[in-house]
Amino acid sequence: MSITPESVKTLLQSEDLGDRIKGVNQLRQLDRATAFDLVQGAIGDRSPRIRYAAVSQMAHLGVENRELSLTVLRDRLLNDSEADVQSAAADALGALQLTEAFDELRHLYETTQEWLLKFSIVAALGELGDDRSFEILEDALKSDEELVKTAAISSLGELGDRRATPLLLPFATDPDWQIRHRLAQALGRLGGDEVRATLETLAEDEVDLVGQTARSYL
């Protein structure tokens, strides 16, 4: 049976959760404009699983209508009852580089206790490329959650603000190789004479991936 906008719409409107999951997945096989229109209903589904899958797809579907995407993603970021759906909204806002949502992302970072949501916001800030993110990312470097800290290192590299260099250099001796790997990428993006010695040290790292990444920037 072929997949059509009508067949997907029928699945999305079904009372059966399995049908609705199938419908959300089949959106990927429709043209982007059609999928964008159909996904809007799924974003408000009563099932968190459906909302998460639908909001996640906005990361690429949202280019069809950035203004509506901003409105919808802001709503899910601030009002959804599930942290993973909020996190998906933060991810999509970052992917779409919707800097208009910066204030909401900052507020939620400062108020939420959910580490997953903090992680997604920190990662999104790197993609946004907004200079106002620097202080948030500086704070995230102090997180007790390794994934939040790792995301902050990456995002500071993406931001490209060389004020980050002295904040990042101490992580060269971190016992977590994934942090050292992200550090090598971040320092390589930041550049400057002051990072060369650290990149040379990381180039000799015991973990091959860290060494290869550092050498690629030398």
VEXDO-921253 format. One record per residue: residue number from 0; chain; residue in one letter; y, z, x of N, C-alpha, C in turn. Coordinates in steps of 0.1 Angstrom, whole numbers, plus 2048, in hexadecimal, padded with zeros to 3 digits. Layout:
N
- NUM;A;a;Y;Z;X;Y;Z;X;Y;Z;X .
...
//
This chain:
218
- 0;A;m;7F4;800;809;800;800;800;80C;800;809 .
- 1;A;s;815;7F7;806;821;7F5;80E;82B;801;80B .
- 2;A;i;833;804;815;83D;80E;814;84B;808;810 .
- 3;A;t;850;80C;805;85D;806;800;866;812;7FD .
- 4;A;p;873;80F;7FC;87C;819;7F8;878;820;7EB .
- 5;A;e;873;818;7E2;86F;81E;7D5;863;828;7D6 .
- 6;A;s;859;823;7DF;84D;82C;7E0;851;839;7E8 .
- 7;A;v;85A;838;7F1;85E;844;7F9;866;84D;7F0 .
- 8;A;k;86F;847;7E7;877;84F;7DE;86D;857;7D4 .
- 9;A;t;863;850;7D0;859;857;7C7;853;863;7CE .
- 10;A;l;84F;861;7DA;849;86C;7E2;852;877;7E4 .
- 11;A;l;85F;874;7E7;868;87F;7E9;86C;887;7DD .
- 12;A;q;86A;881;7D1;86C;888;7C4;860;88E;7BE .
- 13;A;s;855;88D;7C5;848;893;7C0;849;8A2;7C0 .
- 14;A;e;841;8A8;7B7;840;8B7;7B7;836;8BC;7C2 .
- 15;A;d;82E;8B3;7C7;825;8B6;7D1;82B;8B6;7DF .
- 16;A;l;82A;8C1;7E6;830;8C3;7F4;82A;8B8;7FD .
- 17;A;g;81D;8B6;7FD;818;8AC;806;81E;89E;804 .
- 18;A;d;820;89A;7F7;827;88D;7F5;835;88D;7FB .
- 19;A;r;83C;898;7F9;84A;898;7FE;84A;897;80D .
- 20;A;i;841;89E;814;83F;89D;822;83D;88F;826 .
- 21;A;k;833;888;81F;830;87A;822;83D;872;820 .
- 22;A;g;844;875;816;850;86D;813;85B;86E;81E .
- 23;A;v;85D;87A;823;866;87C;82E;862;875;83A .
- 24;A;n;855;875;83D;84F;86E;849;851;85F;848 .
- 25;A;q;84F;85A;83C;850;84C;83A;85E;846;83A .
- 26;A;l;868;84F;83A;876;84B;83B;878;843;848 .
- 27;A;r;870;847;852;872;841;85F;86E;832;85F .
- 28;A;q;867;82E;855;862;820;854;86C;817;84B .
- 29;A;l;876;81D;846;880;816;83E;88C;813;847 .
- 30;A;d;894;809;843;8A1;807;84A;8AA;813;84A .
- 31;A;r;8B2;814;854;8BA;821;855;8C3;824;84A .
- 32;A;a;8C9;81A;844;8D3;81C;839;8CB;821;82D .
- 33;A;t;8C0;81C;82A;8B8;820;81E;8B3;82E;821 .
- 34;A;a;8AE;830;82D;8A8;83E;830;8B3;848;82F .
- 35;A;f;8BF;845;834;8CA;84E;833;8CD;853;825 .
- 36;A;d;8CD;849;81C;8D0;84C;80E;8C5;855;808 .
- 37;A;l;8B8;852;80B;8AD;859;805;8AC;867;80B .
- 38;A;v;8AF;869;818;8AD;876;81E;8B6;881;819 .
- 39;A;q;8C1;87D;812;8CB;887;80D;8C4;890;803 .
- 40;A;g;8BC;88B;7FB;8B5;894;7F1;8AC;89D;7F8 .
- 41;A;a;8A5;898;802;89B;8A1;809;8A1;8AC;811 .
- 42;A;i;8AE;8AA;815;8B5;8B4;81C;8B7;8C1;813 .
- 43;A;g;8B7;8BF;807;8B9;8CA;7FD;8AC;8CF;7F7 .
- 44;A;d;8A1;8CA;7FC;894;8CE;7F6;892;8DD;7F6 .
- 45;A;r;88A;8E2;7ED;887;8F0;7EC;87E;8F5;7F7 .
- 46;A;s;877;8EC;7FE;86E;8EF;808;875;8EF;816 .
- 47;A;p;875;8FA;81E;87B;8FA;82B;875;8EF;834 .
- 48;A;r;868;8ED;832;861;8E3;83A;867;8D5;838 .
- 49;A;i;86A;8D2;82C;870;8C5;828;87E;8C4;82D .
- 50;A;r;886;8CF;82B;893;8CF;830;894;8CD;83F .
- 51;A;y;88B;8D4;846;88B;8D3;855;889;8C4;859 .
- 52;A;a;87E;8BE;853;87B;8B0;857;886;8A7;853 .
- 53;A;a;88D;8A9;848;897;8A0;844;8A4;8A1;84C .
- 54;A;v;8A8;8AE;84F;8B3;8B0;857;8B1;8AB;865 .
- 55;A;s;8A5;8AC;86A;8A2;8A7;878;8A4;898;879 .
- 56;A;q;8A1;891;86E;8A3;883;86E;8B2;87E;86E .
- 57;A;m;8BA;888;86A;8C9;884;86A;8CE;882;878 .
- 58;A;a;8C7;886;882;8CC;884;890;8CD;875;893 .
- 59;A;h;8C5;86D;88D;8C6;85E;88F;8CB;857;882 .
- 60;A;l;8C8;85C;876;8CD;856;86A;8DC;858;868 .
- 61;A;g;8E1;863;86D;8EF;867;86A;8F9;85D;86E .
- 62;A;v;8F6;854;877;900;84A;87C;904;841;870 .
- 63;A;e;8FC;840;866;900;838;85A;90C;83C;853 .
- 64;A;n;90F;849;853;91B;84F;84C;91E;85C;853 .
- 65;A;r;926;85C;85D;929;868;865;930;872;85D .
- 66;A;e;939;86E;854;940;878;84C;937;87F;842 .
- 67;A;l;92E;878;83B;925;87F;833;91B;888;83B .
- 68;A;s;917;882;846;90E;88A;84F;914;897;853 .
- 69;A;l;921;897;857;928;8A3;85B;927;8AD;850 .
- 70;A;t;92A;8A9;844;92B;8B2;838;91D;8B8;836 .
- 71;A;v;913;8AF;836;905;8B4;833;900;8BD;83E .
- 72;A;l;902;8BA;84A;8FD;8C2;855;904;8CF;856 .
- 73;A;r;911;8CF;854;919;8DB;854;913;8E5;849 .
- 74;A;d;910;8DF;83E;90A;8E7;833;8FD;8EE;837 .
- 75;A;r;8F4;8E6;83C;8E7;8EB;840;8E8;8F5;84C .
- 76;A;l;8F2;8F2;855;8F4;8FB;860;8F8;909;85C .
- 77;A;l;901;909;852;907;916;84E;900;91D;843 .
- 78;A;n;8F9;915;83A;8F4;91B;82E;8E5;91B;82C .
- 79;A;d;8DE;914;834;8CF;914;832;8CA;921;835 .
- 80;A;s;8BF;925;82E;8B9;932;82F;8AF;933;83B .
- 81;A;e;8AC;928;841;8A2;927;84B;8A9;923;859 .
- 82;A;a;8A6;92B;863;8AC;929;870;8A8;91C;876 .
- 83;A;d;89B;917;873;897;90B;879;89E;8FF;873 .
- 84;A;v;8A2;900;866;8A9;8F5;860;8B8;8F5;866 .
- 85;A;q;8BD;901;867;8CB;902;86D;8CA;8FC;87C .
- 86;A;s;8C0;8FF;883;8BE;8FA;890;8BE;8EB;890 .
- 87;A;a;8B6;8E5;887;8B5;8D7;886;8C3;8D1;883 .
- 88;A;a;8CB;8D8;87B;8D9;8D3;878;8E1;8D3;884 .
- 89;A;a;8E0;8DE;88C;8E7;8DE;899;8E3;8D3;8A2 .
- 90;A;d;8D6;8D0;8A3;8D1;8C5;8AB;8D7;8B8;8A7 .
- 91;A;a;8D7;8B6;89A;8DD;8A9;895;8EC;8A8;897 .
- 92;A;l;8F3;8B3;896;901;8B2;898;904;8AE;8A7 .
- 93;A;g;8FC;8B4;8B0;8FD;8B0;8BE;8FA;8A2;8C0 .
- 94;A;a;8EF;89D;8BB;8EA;890;8BD;8F4;886;8B8 .
- 95;A;l;8FB;889;8AD;905;880;8A7;913;882;8AD .
- 96;A;q;914;88C;8B6;921;88F;8BD;92C;892;8B3 .
- 97;A;l;929;89A;8A9;932;89D;89E;93A;8A9;8A3 .
- 98;A;t;944;8A7;8AB;94C;8B2;8B1;954;8B9;8A6 .
- 99;A;e;955;8B3;89A;95D;8BA;890;956;8C7;88C .
- 100;A;a;949;8C9;88F;941;8D5;88B;942;8DF;896 .
- 101;A;f;94A;8DD;8A0;94A;8E7;8AC;94D;8F5;8A7 .
- 102;A;d;956;8F7;89F;95A;905;89B;94E;90C;894 .
- 103;A;e;947;904;88B;93C;90A;884;931;90D;88E .
- 104;A;l;92E;905;898;924;907;8A2;927;914;8AA .
- 105;A;r;934;915;8AE;938;920;8B5;937;92D;8AD .
- 106;A;h;93B;92D;8A1;93A;939;898;92C;93D;897 .
- 107;A;l;923;934;894;915;937;892;90F;93C;89F .
- 108;A;y;912;936;8AA;90D;93B;8B7;911;94A;8B9 .
- 109;A;e;91D;94D;8B5;922;95B;8B8;91D;965;8AE .
- 110;A;t;917;961;8A2;913;96A;898;904;96B;895 .
- 111;A;t;8FD;960;899;8EF;960;895;8E7;969;89F .
- 112;A;q;8DC;96E;89A;8D2;976;8A2;8C6;96D;8A5 .
- 113;A;e;8C6;961;8A0;8BA;958;8A2;8BB;950;8AF .
- 114;A;w;8B1;953;8B8;8B2;94D;8C5;8B0;93E;8C4 .
- 115;A;l;8A8;939;8BB;8A5;92B;8B9;8B2;924;8B5 .
- 116;A;l;8BA;92A;8AC;8C6;924;8A8;8D0;924;8B4 .
- 117;A;k;8D1;92F;8BB;8D9;92F;8C7;8D6;924;8D1 .
- 118;A;f;8C9;922;8D3;8C4;918;8DC;8C8;90A;8D7 .
- 119;A;s;8C7;907;8CA;8CB;8FA;8C5;8DA;8F8;8C6 .
- 120;A;i;8E1;902;8C4;8F0;901;8C5;8F4;8FE;8D3 .
- 121;A;v;8EE;905;8DD;8F1;903;8EB;8EE;8F5;8EF .
- 122;A;a;8E2;8F0;8EB;8DE;8E3;8EF;8E8;8D9;8E8 .
- 123;A;a;8EC;8DB;8DC;8F5;8D2;8D5;902;8D1;8DB .
- 124;A;l;907;8DC;8E1;914;8DC;8E7;915;8D3;8F3 .
- 125;A;g;90A;8D2;8FA;909;8C9;905;90B;8BB;901 .
- 126;A;e;905;8B7;8F6;906;8AA;8F1;913;8A7;8EB .
- 127;A;l;91A;8B1;8E5;927;8AF;8DF;931;8AB;8EA .
- 128;A;g;930;8B1;8F6;939;8AE;901;947;8B4;8FF .
- 129;A;d;948;8BE;8F7;956;8C4;8F4;959;8CF;8FE .
- 130;A;d;965;8CE;905;968;8D7;90F;969;8E5;90A .
- 131;A;r;96B;8E7;8FD;96C;8F5;8F7;95E;8FC;8F8 .
- 132;A;s;954;8F5;8FB;946;8FB;8FC;944;903;908 .
- 133;A;f;94D;902;912;94A;908;91F;947;917;91E .
- 134;A;e;950;91F;917;94E;92D;917;941;931;910 .
- 135;A;i;93E;92A;905;931;92C;8FE;925;92A;908 .
- 136;A;l;926;920;90F;91B;91D;918;91A;927;924 .
- 137;A;e;926;92B;928;926;935;932;91F;942;92D .
- 138;A;d;922;946;921;91C;951;91B;90D;94F;919 .
- 139;A;a;909;943;916;8FA;941;914;8F2;942;921 .
- 140;A;l;8F9;940;92C;8F2;942;939;8ED;950;93B .
- 141;A;k;8F3;959;934;8EF;967;935;8E4;96B;92B .
- 142;A;s;8E0;962;923;8D6;965;918;8C9;96B;91E .
- 143;A;d;8C3;974;916;8B6;979;91A;8AB;96F;916 .
- 144;A;e;8AE;965;90E;8A4;95B;90B;8A5;94F;915 .
- 145;A;e;899;94D;91C;899;943;926;89C;935;921 .
- 146;A;l;898;932;915;89B;924;910;8AA;922;90D .
- 147;A;v;8B0;92D;908;8BF;92C;906;8C6;92A;913 .
- 148;A;k;8C2;932;91D;8C8;931;92B;8C6;923;931 .
- 149;A;t;8B9;91D;92F;8B6;910;934;8BF;905;92D .
- 150;A;a;8C0;907;920;8C9;8FD;919;8D7;8FE;91D .
- 151;A;a;8DC;90A;920;8EA;90C;925;8EC;904;932 .
- 152;A;i;8E2;906;93B;8E3;8FF;948;8E4;8F0;946 .
- 153;A;s;8DC;8EA;93D;8DC;8DC;93B;8E9;8D8;934 .
- 154;A;s;8EE;8E0;92B;8FA;8DC;924;906;8DD;92C .
- 155;A;l;906;8E6;936;912;8E7;93F;912;8DA;948 .
- 156;A;g;906;8D5;94C;905;8C9;953;90A;8BD;94B .
- 157;A;e;907;8BD;93E;90B;8B2;936;91A;8B2;934 .
- 158;A;l;91F;8BF;933;92E;8C0;930;936;8BB;93C .
- 159;A;g;931;8BD;948;937;8B7;953;944;8BE;958 .
- 160;A;d;945;8CB;954;950;8D3;959;94C;8DA;965 .
- 161;A;r;953;8D7;970;94F;8DD;97D;951;8EC;97F .
- 162;A;r;958;8F2;975;959;900;975;94B;907;974 .
- 163;A;a;942;8FF;96F;934;904;96D;92D;905;97B .
- 164;A;t;931;8FE;985;929;8FE;991;926;90C;997 .
- 165;A;p;930;915;999;92D;922;99E;925;92B;995 .
- 166;A;l;925;928;988;91D;92F;97E;90E;92B;980 .
- 167;A;l;90C;91F;983;8FF;919;984;8F7;91B;991 .
- 168;A;l;8FE;91B;99C;8F8;91C;9A9;8EE;927;9AB .
- 169;A;p;8F1;933;9A5;8E7;93E;9A7;8D9;93C;9A1 .
- 170;A;f;8D8;932;998;8CC;930;991;8C2;928;99A .
- 171;A;a;8C7;924;9A6;8BE;91D;9B0;8B2;925;9B4 .
- 172;A;t;8B3;932;9B3;8A8;93B;9B7;8A1;941;9AB .
- 173;A;d;8A3;93C;99F;89D;941;994;88E;93F;995 .
- 174;A;p;885;948;991;877;947;992;871;93D;988 .
- 175;A;d;878;939;97E;874;92F;974;877;921;979 .
- 176;A;w;86C;919;97C;86F;90C;981;876;903;977 .
- 177;A;q;874;906;96A;87B;8FD;960;88A;8FF;961 .
- 178;A;i;88E;90B;964;89C;90E;966;8A1;907;972 .
- 179;A;r;89A;907;97D;89E;900;989;89E;8F1;987 .
- 180;A;h;895;8EC;97F;895;8DE;97C;8A2;8DA;974 .
- 181;A;r;8A5;8E2;96A;8B1;8DF;962;8BE;8E1;96B .
- 182;A;l;8BD;8EA;974;8C8;8EC;97D;8CA;8E0;986 .
- 183;A;a;8C0;8DB;98B;8C1;8CF;994;8C7;8C3;98C .
- 184;A;q;8C3;8C2;97F;8C9;8B7;977;8D8;8BA;975 .
- 185;A;a;8DB;8C6;971;8E9;8CA;96E;8F2;8C8;97A .
- 186;A;l;8EE;8CD;986;8F6;8CC;992;8F8;8BD;996 .
- 187;A;g;8ED;8B5;994;8EE;8A7;997;8F9;8A0;98E .
- 188;A;r;8F9;8A4;982;903;89F;979;912;8A3;97C .
- 189;A;l;913;8B0;980;920;8B6;983;925;8B0;990 .
- 190;A;g;91C;8AE;99A;920;8A8;9A7;92A;8B1;9AF .
- 191;A;g;92F;8AC;9B9;939;8B3;9C2;932;8B8;9CE .
- 192;A;d;93A;8BA;9D9;934;8BE;9E6;92E;8CC;9E5 .
- 193;A;e;933;8D4;9DC;92E;8E2;9DB;920;8E3;9D6 .
- 194;A;v;91B;8D9;9D0;90D;8DA;9CA;903;8D4;9D4 .
- 195;A;r;907;8CD;9DE;8FE;8C6;9E7;8F4;8CF;9EE .
- 196;A;a;8F8;8DA;9F3;8EF;8E3;9FA;8E5;8E9;9F1 .
- 197;A;t;8E8;8EC;9E5;8DF;8F1;9DB;8D5;8E6;9D7 .
- 198;A;l;8DA;8DA;9D5;8D0;8CF;9D2;8C7;8CD;9DE .
- 199;A;e;8CC;8CE;9EA;8C3;8CC;9F6;8B8;8D7;9F6 .
- 200;A;t;8BB;8E3;9F2;8B1;8EE;9F1;8A7;8EB;9E6 .
- 201;A;l;8AC;8E7;9DA;8A4;8E4;9CF;89B;8D7;9D2 .
- 202;A;a;8A0;8CF;9DB;898;8C3;9DF;88B;8C7;9E6 .
- 203;A;e;88A;8D3;9EB;87E;8D8;9F2;876;8E2;9E9 .
- 204;A;d;879;8E2;9DD;873;8EB;9D3;864;8EA;9D3 .
- 205;A;e;85D;8F5;9D1;84E;8F4;9D1;849;8ED;9C5 .
- 206;A;v;851;8EB;9BB;84D;8E3;9AF;852;8D5;9B1 .
- 207;A;d;849;8CC;9B1;84C;8BE;9B4;857;8B8;9AB .
- 208;A;l;857;8BB;99E;860;8B5;995;86E;8BA;998 .
- 209;A;v;870;8C7;99C;87D;8CC;9A0;882;8C5;9AC .
- 210;A;g;879;8C3;9B6;87D;8BD;9C2;881;8AE;9C0 .
- 211;A;q;879;8A7;9B8;87C;899;9B5;889;897;9AE .
- 212;A;t;88C;8A0;9A5;898;89F;99D;8A4;8A2;9A6 .
- 213;A;a;8A3;8AC;9AF;8AE;8AF;9B8;8B1;8A4;9C2 .
- 214;A;r;8A6;89E;9C7;8A7;893;9D1;8AE;887;9CB .
- 215;A;s;8AC;885;9BE;8B1;879;9B7;8C0;87A;9B6 .
- 216;A;y;8C6;885;9B9;8D5;887;9B8;8DB;888;9C6 .
- 217;A;l;8D3;888;9D0;8D8;889;9DE;8DB;87B;9E4 .
//
